[in-house]
Amino acid sequence: MKLDAIYRNDIIRIDNTLGVEGFEEFKRCVSMDQKSHMMIYALDNLHTDSIVTNQATGALNINIEKLLQERHEDKQKISSMKIEMRQLQLKNTSAFIKVNNLLDEIGSLKKKLL
């Protein structure tokens, strides 16, 4: 039996849902009652797959949001650490200059003593 073009998309979806064996069984069905039962089964499977996919997508979206939030927090921590590191570098430079000045003073005091 040739199927109407209107139903071809549904048949392709049913093929994907029922699998090869189920689709072959669907094609062998003689009565519309048998075909409608198979289509209901396929549509129910599609609906179940859709629900599972939506739930998985929702869970993935929640995980993505958490990861993005963690990434934002990590960027803020890194920024704070960079500021702290610059402050420590400035303190280190200031201490280095003080040490050099003290060494210069020690050197000039040594010369005066000699």
C-alpha positions as CSV (number, residue, x, y, z in Angstrom):
1,M,0.0,0.0,0.0
2,K,1.3,3.4,-0.9
3,L,1.1,6.0,1.8
4,D,-0.2,9.4,1.3
5,A,2.5,12.2,1.2
6,I,0.9,13.9,4.1
7,Y,1.8,11.0,6.4
8,R,5.3,10.4,5.2
9,N,6.9,12.6,8.0
10,D,4.9,10.7,10.6
11,I,5.9,7.4,9.1
12,I,9.6,8.5,9.2
13,R,9.2,9.5,12.9
14,I,7.5,6.2,13.6
15,D,10.3,4.4,11.9
16,N,12.8,6.1,14.2
17,T,10.6,5.4,17.3
18,L,9.6,1.8,16.6
19,G,13.0,0.7,15.3
20,V,13.5,-1.4,12.2
21,E,11.6,-4.5,13.5
22,G,8.7,-2.4,14.8
23,F,8.4,-0.5,11.6
24,E,8.5,-3.7,9.5
25,E,5.6,-4.9,11.7
26,F,3.8,-1.6,11.1
27,K,4.1,-2.0,7.4
28,R,2.7,-5.6,7.6
29,C,-0.4,-4.4,9.5
30,V,-3.4,-4.9,7.3
31,S,-6.1,-3.1,9.3
32,M,-6.2,0.6,10.2
33,D,-7.0,-0.5,13.8
34,Q,-3.7,-2.4,14.0
35,K,-1.9,0.6,12.4
36,S,-3.5,3.1,14.7
37,H,-2.4,1.0,17.8
38,M,1.1,1.0,16.4
39,M,1.0,4.7,15.8
40,I,-0.4,5.3,19.3
41,Y,2.5,3.2,20.7
42,A,5.0,5.2,18.6
43,L,3.5,8.5,19.6
44,D,3.5,7.5,23.3
45,N,7.2,6.6,22.9
46,L,7.9,10.0,21.2
47,H,6.1,11.7,24.0
48,T,8.1,9.8,26.6
49,D,11.3,10.6,24.8
50,S,10.3,14.2,24.6
51,I,9.7,14.4,28.4
52,V,13.0,12.7,29.1
53,T,14.8,15.0,26.7
54,N,13.2,18.1,28.3
55,Q,14.1,16.9,31.8
56,A,17.7,16.2,30.7
57,T,17.9,19.6,29.0
58,G,16.6,21.3,32.1
59,A,19.1,19.5,34.3
60,L,21.9,20.4,31.8
61,N,20.8,24.1,31.8
62,I,20.8,24.2,35.6
63,N,24.4,22.7,35.5
64,I,25.4,25.2,32.9
65,E,24.1,28.1,35.0
66,K,25.9,26.7,38.1
67,L,29.2,26.5,36.1
68,L,28.7,30.0,34.7
69,Q,28.1,31.3,38.2
70,E,31.2,29.4,39.5
71,R,33.2,30.8,36.5
72,H,32.1,34.3,37.4
73,E,33.0,33.8,41.1
74,D,36.4,32.4,40.0
75,K,37.0,35.4,37.8
76,Q,36.2,37.7,40.8
77,K,38.6,35.7,43.0
78,I,41.4,35.9,40.4
79,S,40.8,39.6,40.1
80,S,41.1,40.0,43.8
81,M,44.2,37.9,43.9
82,K,45.8,40.0,41.2
83,I,45.1,43.2,43.1
84,E,46.5,41.6,46.3
85,M,49.6,40.4,44.3
86,R,50.2,43.9,43.0
87,Q,49.9,45.3,46.5
88,L,52.5,42.8,47.7
89,Q,54.8,43.6,44.8
90,L,54.6,47.3,45.7
91,K,55.4,46.5,49.3
92,N,58.2,44.3,48.2
93,T,59.6,47.1,45.9
94,S,59.3,49.6,48.7
95,A,61.1,47.2,51.1
96,F,63.8,46.6,48.5
97,I,64.3,50.4,48.1
98,K,64.6,50.8,51.9
99,V,67.1,48.0,52.1
100,N,69.2,49.6,49.3
101,N,69.0,52.9,51.0
102,L,70.1,51.3,54.3
103,L,73.0,49.6,52.5
104,D,74.0,52.9,50.9
105,E,74.0,54.5,54.4
106,I,76.0,51.6,55.8
107,G,78.5,52.0,53.0
108,S,78.9,55.8,53.5
109,L,79.2,55.3,57.3
110,K,81.9,52.7,56.6
111,K,83.8,55.2,54.4
112,K,83.5,57.9,57.1
113,L,84.9,55.5,59.7
114,L,87.8,54.6,57.5
